[in-house]
Every structure is written in structure tokens, then in C-alpha cells.
């Protein structure tokens, strides 16, 4: 008998928050990807638009608001299962919708992350990004940051 595991498919939004030629990176505090860096954001809930999800997630994670600008990239990435150890997880697919944003509220307050840094273009790879974000960061190094 063969047991098959279903891959989870997630639609996710991410805010590329630009402020004075720097981009906000946040470090995950929980779960199998604890310690990796990412752009703040999260899962899109049923009946929620991408814009609504992004604004909700930024409020929940950073206690601030953003002006959402243009869509920069949609990244589709497959995470493979890790069966054992501290990073154990089920396989899943993510569709990551990445938007340029600017702050529309106070400076971010970390509610879900263990650390945050404002990174200049030449500092983008000074942190260890989530695997799904690596190609996005490469694209950001070579692109203008038009919000």
C-alpha cells in the first residue's frame, strides 16, 4: 500500500518596503524556517484580495500600515519535505506575490519576527534569505526600486 501526501498550495503576499534607498528584511522567529530572512507578509485568506491580505499582514506583523505600489514579481517555489530534525516539514508549494510598498504609518514594531534590518542594495545578501526569496533578491539587486 502506498501512502501519498498531498502538497499544500499557498498563495502568499510579501511587502518590499522601500525607505530611503533601503529595503526592510525581517527574520523569522518560529517554525521550520526559523532564523531565515524574508520580506514581511503572509498567507492570503479565503475571500481576501492580495491588497487586503498584504495590508492585514503588515498590521499583524509590524503594527504599521503601508502604501502598496506596483507588483514586482510573482515567484512560484516548491519546498520539499524535510522528514526529521528541527526543520522538519511537509512539502508545499508557494505562489509569492511581491509588491513594492512604502510606510504609511509609524516605524515597524516587531510582533512576529525576531529581528529586522533596513538593507541597502549592496547589503541584500548580508542575511540568509528563505530559498523562495533568493532569486527575488537577485532581481532586486539589478532593478530600480520603483514604488
N, C-alpha and C positions, 0 to 999 in steps of 0.2 A: 504494500500500500504506500502510495506516495503522498506526502503531505505538502500542500502548496501554500505558501504565504502570499497574501495579497500585498502588493506595493501600495503604499499610501501616496496619494497625489495631493500636493498642497499648492494653493495659489497664495503667494506672499508678496507684500509690498515693502519697499525699502526707500528711506529718505537719504538722499545725498545732500546733506545740509551744508551749504557753502556760506562762509562768513570770512570776509577779508582775505580772500585767496587761500583759505584753508577749508578742509572738509572734516566733518565730525565722524570719528570712528568710535564704536563702543565695544567693550569686551564682555562676552557672555559670562554670566555668573553661575548658571545652572545647567544641568543636563549633560548629555554625552558630548556636547561640543563646548563645554565649559573652558574658558581661557582663550578661545579663538576670538578674533575681532570681526566685526560686521558693521553694516550700516543699520541704524535703528529702523525698526518696523516690525512686521509680523504677519500672521495669517489673516486672510480675508474671510470674514464670517459670511454665512449664507445671507442673501438679500442685501448685501453691503457692496457699494461701489468701491473701486480702487481708491478713489479720493477719500471717501468716508473712512475706509479701513486705515489709510495712512495717517489721517488726522487723529483718529481714535488711538492708534498705536503710539504715536508720538506723545500724546497726552498721558497715556498709561505708563509709558516707559521713562519719559523725560520731564513730565509735568510742565510742558510748554506747548506752544502752537507753532505751526509752520505755514508759510505760503507755499503751496505746491505749484511748481513750474512744469517744465516740459518732461516728457518721458525720455529718459536717456537710453535705456536698453531693457529688453526682456531676456533674461537668462533662464534657460532650461537646463537643469542639472540633475543627475541621478546619483544619489548616495547609496552605496552598497551596505548591506547588513554587516554589522560587527557583532559576532555571536557572544563574545566573552570580554570580561575586563571592565575597567571604569568607563570606557567609551562605548559599551555595548548598546546596540540599537537595531531596530528593524530597518530594512531597506525602504527608501522613499524617494519620490521624485518631487522636485520643487520647480515651480514656474515663478521666477522672481522679477517683479515689475519695479524698476528702479527710476525714481523721479528726482530731478533737481529740486531743491527746496531752499528757502531762506527762513530764518527765525521770524516769527510774528508775535512772539511772547518773550518772557524772561529767559535768561540763560538756562540751559538744561540742568535739571536736577536728576541724578541717577536714582531711579526707583527699581530697576530690574537688572542693571548691569553692575559689574564690579569696578569698571574703570572707563574713562573716556579720554580721548585726545583729539585736539584740532591738528590735523596734519597738512603740511604744505605739499605741493606736488612732489618734491624730491624726498619727502618723508613717507610717502604712501606705503612703501614696503618695509618700513621700520617695525611693523607689527605682523603677527601671523594671522592672516585672513582665513575665514572659512573657505573651504575648497570651492564652493559655488561663487564666491566673490573674487577669486584671483584674476580671472580674465576680465571682469568688470573693472578692477583696479588698473590693470594694464591699459584698458581702453581710456580710463580717466587720465592716466599719465600723458596720453597723446592727444587729448581732446581739449577744446575750450570749455570752460565751466559756465555755460550759459543757462541761467535760471529761468 
